[in-house]
Every structure is written in C-alpha cells, then in structure tokens.
C-alpha cells in the first residue's frame, strides 16, 4: 500500500545492528501462526529472513556527520526483552491517507482538508512518545532524530491507481474502521474519527482498498518498482530550517532514500540465498 502510494522502490526500512551487517532491527507486524494475537513490534532479523521471502535488501549509508551511536542507544531503550512495543496499524493508515490525498483526480479542497486532518492525527499520536507503537520508517527517523520538512510529504512520482477492479464502500470499510477503533486509545480517538469521516467524503472507496491491502500484505511478495542501481533523483526542495516540520508519524521509506543526511547511493546486499538483483 505505502509502496504504491509513495512511488518508492523501498517498502520497508530498518537499522543495521552493531553486531554485524547481517542483522537489522525494525518495526514490523508479526504474522506468525503460533502467535495469532501478536501485533509485532521492534524486531531483530537476519537479512536472510527477507531473502527467504524473495525480497531484495539494500544498504543506504548514513552521513558520517550524523552519529550512529545515539540511534542504537535509543533502540536499546525502546526494545527490551520484556516488551518490544507494537506495530502501529493506525499510524500506517494515517500516512497512507496523507499520501493518497495527492492523487490528481481528487477535489483539491477536500484533499487538502483530509491532508490537514491526517497531520493533526499524526501529531496527536506523536504527543505520547511513551506509547512504543511504530511503523518502520517512523522508527528509523525517530532513532536518528532527523525531522523532515512538511513539503517532503508530497510524493515525487505520479499516483498510480490500485490494481484490480475498483472496490465499493461496504463490509471491509466497516471492518477496518472498527479495527482501527479497537487499536486506538480513547484519548486519540477524536482526531482519528475526524480524519476517517473526511476520508469517507473525499475518497469513499479508500478504506475498502486499504483493508484489502492490509489483508493481502502477508501474501504479496512482488514488492514495488525495482530500484535501479544508484539513487532516484529527488525533486529539488528549498532547504529552509524554519519550515514547518512533518510529524515523525508521516515519514515514509522514500523520504529516507531522499534525505540530505543519507548517502547518494544504495548498495544491494548479496550473499548465499539472496535473490537475483531485481534490475
């Protein structure tokens, strides 16, 4: 879902651990059949875990001037043997909604209303950092404490329609809304309700498609567009230190790829069991 809406070849992000290049840590959902009620959290994985899923893994170096040790220290405080937090489905839906508002066919007034409410909801979640509920790109940005300007939210690539026939508002929409309500604490429910109501008016089939994407995500292995060797050319944006900051809960893997504090190239990680390069 995020890959399609954000126009990026990256669908997931993680931080390499200090115990070697072969292990990474990130926030992701658990679809383990032996733990059906496990909502995931901050997990450490061998790179081979992703290779077994047929997924390519890339290394994106961070500028040497951005210290790595504080990021790893924050990771240790947020990931403990007793509680590794949870993967935040509501946050993921918020960022998907915000990205979807840039679709060219939407009414611009309603799209802006939804986008502003998405920012409001993301800020509400950001105001309670002790709730260790993350999605992958948000976690990495928090670990490095590197904010983005609000202007970076707009995808650099045109929006692509969802694959398959258009869905109609109905059962899946209601199921997703009820699930989000169950996963959202009472003090965060009001901004979420305002956002979802605006989504129903501006994008009446969006929540149905989001529900389909979430339900199918454990089984989809194709990923996004292949990432060519090197780096996409980001759209030039003014570097204004006083610009309005994007909430951490609206950061995407594409922003990490284009960030000024990451390197100007990516390296494909290869080894025994790695899939062939996707280009």
C-alpha positions in Angstrom: 0.0 0.0 0.0 2.7 2.5 1.0 4.9 1.5 -1.9 2.2 2.1 -4.4 1.1 5.4 -2.9 4.6 6.7 -2.2 6.1 5.8 -5.6 9.2 4.2 -4.0 11.2 1.0 -4.6 11.5 0.6 -0.9 8.6 -0.9 1.0 10.4 -1.4 4.4 13.2 0.2 6.3 15.4 -0.9 9.2 18.7 -0.1 11.0 21.7 -2.3 10.8 22.7 -3.5 14.3 26.1 -3.2 15.9 26.6 -7.0 15.9 27.3 -7.0 12.2 25.9 -6.2 8.8 23.9 -9.4 8.7 21.3 -8.3 11.2 18.8 -5.5 11.2 16.1 -4.2 13.6 12.8 -2.6 12.6 9.2 -2.3 13.5 7.0 -4.8 11.7 3.9 -6.9 12.1 4.0 -10.5 13.2 2.0 -12.9 11.1 3.3 -15.9 13.0 0.6 -18.6 13.1 1.7 -19.7 16.5 1.1 -16.1 17.9 -2.1 -15.0 16.2 -2.7 -12.0 18.5 0.9 -10.7 18.3 0.8 -7.2 16.7 4.6 -7.2 16.2 6.9 -4.6 17.4 10.6 -3.7 17.2 12.2 -7.0 15.9 15.7 -8.0 15.1 16.1 -10.1 12.0 18.8 -11.7 10.0 19.0 -10.4 6.4 18.3 -13.9 5.3 14.8 -13.6 6.8 13.9 -11.2 4.0 15.7 -13.2 1.3 13.5 -16.2 2.3 10.5 -14.0 1.3 12.0 -13.3 -2.1 12.8 -9.7 -1.1 16.0 -7.8 -2.0 17.8 -5.9 0.7 19.7 -2.7 0.2 22.1 -0.8 2.4 21.6 3.0 2.5 24.6 4.6 4.2 24.1 7.5 6.6 26.2 10.6 6.5 29.2 10.2 8.8 28.3 13.5 10.5 25.1 12.0 11.7 26.2 9.9 14.8 25.1 6.3 14.8 25.7 5.6 18.5 22.8 7.7 19.8 20.4 5.9 17.4 21.5 2.5 18.6 21.2 3.7 22.2 17.6 4.8 21.6 16.9 1.5 20.0 18.0 -0.3 23.2 15.7 1.8 25.4 12.7 1.1 23.1 13.4 -2.6 22.5 13.6 -4.6 25.7 13.4 -8.3 26.4 10.1 -7.8 28.3 8.3 -5.6 25.7 9.4 -4.7 22.2 6.4 -2.4 21.6 3.8 -3.0 18.9 3.5 -2.3 15.2 1.0 0.6 14.8 -1.6 -0.1 12.1 -3.5 3.1 12.8 -0.3 5.2 12.1 0.3 3.3 8.9 -3.3 4.1 7.8 -2.8 7.8 8.6 0.3 8.0 6.4 -1.4 6.1 3.6 -4.3 8.6 3.8 -2.0 11.5 3.7 -0.2 10.2 0.6 -3.4 9.4 -1.2 -4.6 13.0 -0.9 -2.1 13.9 -3.7 -4.0 11.8 -6.3 -4.7 14.2 -9.1 -8.3 13.2 -9.6 -9.4 14.3 -6.1 -11.2 17.5 -5.4 -8.4 19.8 -4.2 -10.4 21.4 -1.5 -11.5 18.1 0.0 -8.0 16.6 -0.5 -6.4 19.5 1.5 -8.9 19.0 4.3 -8.1 15.3 4.6 -4.3 16.0 4.5 -4.6 18.6 7.2 -6.6 16.2 9.4 -4.0 13.5 8.7 -1.3 15.8 10.0 -3.5 16.6 13.1 -3.9 12.9 13.8 -0.2 12.2 13.3 0.7 15.0 15.7 -1.8 13.6 18.3 0.0 10.3 18.2 3.4 11.9 18.4 2.4 13.7 21.6 2.5 10.4 23.5 6.0 9.0 22.7 5.9 6.7 25.8 3.5 4.5 23.8 6.0 2.5 21.9 3.9 2.0 18.8 5.8 2.4 15.5 5.9 1.6 11.8 9.2 1.1 10.1 10.2 4.4 8.6 8.9 6.3 11.6 11.1 4.3 13.9 14.2 4.9 11.8 13.6 8.6 11.7 13.0 8.7 15.5 16.1 6.8 16.1 18.3 9.2 14.2 16.2 12.2 15.4 16.2 13.7 11.9 13.0 15.7 11.2 11.7 16.4 7.7 10.0 19.5 6.3 6.3 19.3 5.6 6.9 19.7 1.9 8.6 16.3 1.7 5.2 14.6 2.2 4.3 15.1 -1.5 5.4 12.0 -3.5 7.8 12.8 -6.3 6.2 10.3 -8.6 2.6 10.4 -10.0 0.0 8.4 -8.1 -0.8 5.0 -9.5 -4.3 3.5 -9.2 -4.8 0.4 -7.1 -4.5 -2.8 -9.1 -7.7 -4.7 -10.0 -11.3 -3.6 -10.2 -12.4 -0.6 -8.1 -13.8 -1.6 -4.7 -17.1 -0.3 -3.3 -17.8 1.0 0.1 -19.0 -1.8 2.3 -18.1 -4.6 4.7 -14.3 -4.2 4.5 -14.6 -0.5 5.1 -16.6 -1.1 8.2 -14.3 -3.8 9.4 -11.2 -1.6 9.1 -12.8 1.3 10.9 -13.9 -1.0 13.8 -10.4 -2.5 13.9 -8.8 0.9 14.0 -11.1 2.0 16.8 -10.1 -1.1 18.8 -6.4 -0.3 18.3 -6.7 3.4 19.1 -6.6 4.6 22.7 -9.6 6.7 23.8 -7.6 10.0 24.0 -6.6 9.6 20.4 -9.9 8.6 19.0 -11.3 12.1 18.3 -8.7 13.2 15.8 -8.9 9.8 14.1 -12.7 9.9 13.9 -12.5 13.4 12.3 -10.0 12.1 9.8 -11.9 9.0 8.8 -15.1 11.0 8.4 -13.3 13.3 5.9 -11.9 10.3 4.1 -15.4 8.9 3.6 -16.4 12.2 2.0 -13.4 12.7 -0.2 -12.3 9.2 -1.0 -15.2 6.9 -0.4 -13.5 3.7 -1.6 -10.1 4.3 0.0 -10.7 2.4 3.3 -12.0 -0.6 1.4 -8.9 -0.7 -0.7 -6.7 -0.1 2.4 -8.4 -3.1 4.1 -7.7 -5.3 1.0 -4.0 -4.2 1.0 -3.6 -4.9 4.7 -5.3 -8.3 4.5 -3.2 -9.3 1.5 0.1 -7.9 2.7 1.4 -11.2 4.3 1.0 -13.0 0.9 2.2 -10.4 -1.6 5.9 -10.8 -2.5 6.2 -8.8 -5.6 7.1 -5.5 -3.9 7.3 -2.1 -5.6 9.1 -0.9 -8.7 12.6 -2.2 -9.0 15.2 0.1 -7.5 17.8 0.9 -10.1 21.5 0.9 -9.2 22.2 4.3 -7.7 19.6 6.7 -6.4 16.5 8.3 -7.6 16.9 12.0 -8.3 14.7 13.7 -5.6 12.7 16.7 -6.6 14.6 19.8 -5.6 13.1 21.3 -2.4 14.1 24.5 -0.6 16.2 23.9 2.5 14.5 26.1 5.0 15.3 25.4 8.6 12.3 27.4 9.7 9.9 25.3 7.5 7.0 23.5 9.2 8.1 20.1 10.4 6.5 16.9 9.3 5.3 14.7 12.2 7.5 11.6 12.6 4.4 9.5 12.0 4.1 10.7 8.4 7.7 9.7 7.3 8.0 7.1 4.5 10.9 5.0 3.2 11.0 7.2 0.1 11.9 10.2 2.4 14.8 8.2 3.9 16.1 7.5 0.4 16.0 11.2 -0.5 17.1 12.6 2.9 20.1 15.0 2.9 21.6 13.0 5.7 21.8 9.8 3.8 24.3 8.8 1.1 23.8 9.5 -2.6 23.8 5.7 -3.4 22.4 2.4 -2.3 24.2 -0.9 -2.2 22.5 -4.2 -2.9 23.3 -6.7 -0.1 24.2 -10.0 -1.5 25.2 -13.4 -0.1 24.2 -17.1 0.0 20.4 -17.4 -0.5 19.9 -13.8 -1.8 17.5 -13.4 -4.7 18.9 -12.1 -8.0 19.1 -8.4 -8.5 15.7 -7.0 -9.5 17.0 -5.0 -12.4 
